[in-house]
Amino acid sequence: MKNASNPLALRGGTPVCAGSWPPWPVFDDTERRLLSGVLECGKWWFGERVRQFESEFAAFQGSRYAVTCTNGTTAIEMGLKALGVLPGDEVIVPPYSFVATASAVVTVGAIPVFADIRPDTLCLDPADVARKITPRTRAIIPVHVGGCIADIETINAVARAQGLRVLEDAAHAWGSQWKGRGAGVLGQCGTFSFQVSKNITAGEGGILVTDDEELADLCRSYTHCGRRKDAAWYDHDYLGSNLRLTEFQAAILIAQLTRLEAQIRRRQAAASILDRELAGLAGIRLLAPAPQMTRRSYHMYILRLDESALGVSRDLFVEALIAEGVPASGGWYRPLYANGVFRNPSREPLHGIRAPLADRASEYAQTCCPVCEQVCRDAVWIPQNVLLSGADRIGEVARAIGKVVANAEALRVESKRRGRDRQSAAGA
Ligand SMILES: Cc1ncc(COP(=O)(O)O)c(C=O)c1O
């Protein structure tokens, strides 16, 4: 890929990518029609739409049951409760995720224990999971980062051998499949998010899928103020909450689901162009998902930078890519255990949800998952809406990356210049 002749846009050259990227969220008359149907029929509560979406999403993922709720965070919480995770139990989670994966564990009174991720998939490393198991471990939460399914067969084998439950945090994996089976039904249950950045969205929303009827009934009860299935309206046999999705959200999600299949194909096609064009590029490391993953919903395209080979920091590389017109980022993950909620659990104000962590500060201060820490420094994310572009625009993304790599020397010069500027500003 020869691009060195055109100077970097960061240094006054012409950007490779001109024009905007596909907007997100996508909607059309399908959403309008279904939404106005709910509005006009006056059945805003306990109508047909929530149940319809649940059965359509269950069919899409290949699960027997699906239970909607307010968001992906509460979906994890209710899944953990229904799996029998109790206060004081330990739950193994990866540190490369959104905080909800670990905070949901704390919210149910249990203790998150962090196991490292694999450098080639960025998902939970089963070997480190095995090392982190103690007599108090109750469950494992693999996260399918960016829609890439974690090594679920090995994780399940470890879990089976130790009598542990597996809840898949599939918040990025709508439509991803392992040997043709949908994410979410590969362990005992799986949870999804429909928050606005997600590939299928109603602004907010969540769902849990499972093949286990009893577990589904328990989850339904948790979302529905603790009412047991078929119980009288004012009988509350369990401790639950009100986590119900609205008919309006369900109407939008039904519409969104009608285009998900085609969008997945489009994103996969875009990702395979990037894989092909970037393979072998100096300083760029592509991920290597397991071959058993037969379909992948890309919530983002992630690559890793070999900073030492390129001599350029990830942040400067991303800045150069943005200047070329690619809306890349370093991702917003940092190791979850580095967050204040884990590092300073007794900091004021004290409140109930910190209680499970009260004596754990020193433990989290010593936690180190080196692969995750490295990935947080070198990952580059390209968001899912970019992957909805046609082949020409995706070719531009690949050319922009190639151009920045080819101009690494100019970036090294830029980095030195900034360093000198900083020094003289500090001395002034
Ligand atoms: C991996 C992961 N898990 C859980 C969640 C929580 O989902 P929500 O924002 O719908 O609560 C998110 C949301 O970003 C996520 O990315």
The ligand as an ORCA input file, in Angstrom:
! r2SCAN-3c Opt
* xyz 0 1
  C     -20.330     -5.489     27.039
  C     -21.492     -4.744     27.619
  N     -22.194     -5.296     28.618
  C     -23.254     -4.680     29.170
  C     -23.651     -3.438     28.722
  C     -24.792     -2.762     29.406
  O     -25.848     -2.499     28.560
  P     -26.824     -1.247     28.834
  O     -26.091      0.002     28.482
  O     -27.983     -1.521     27.933
  O     -27.197     -1.299     30.274
  C     -22.963     -2.825     27.674
  C     -23.374     -1.484     27.174
  O     -22.628     -0.752     26.584
  C     -21.848     -3.483     27.109
  O     -21.150     -2.924     26.112
*
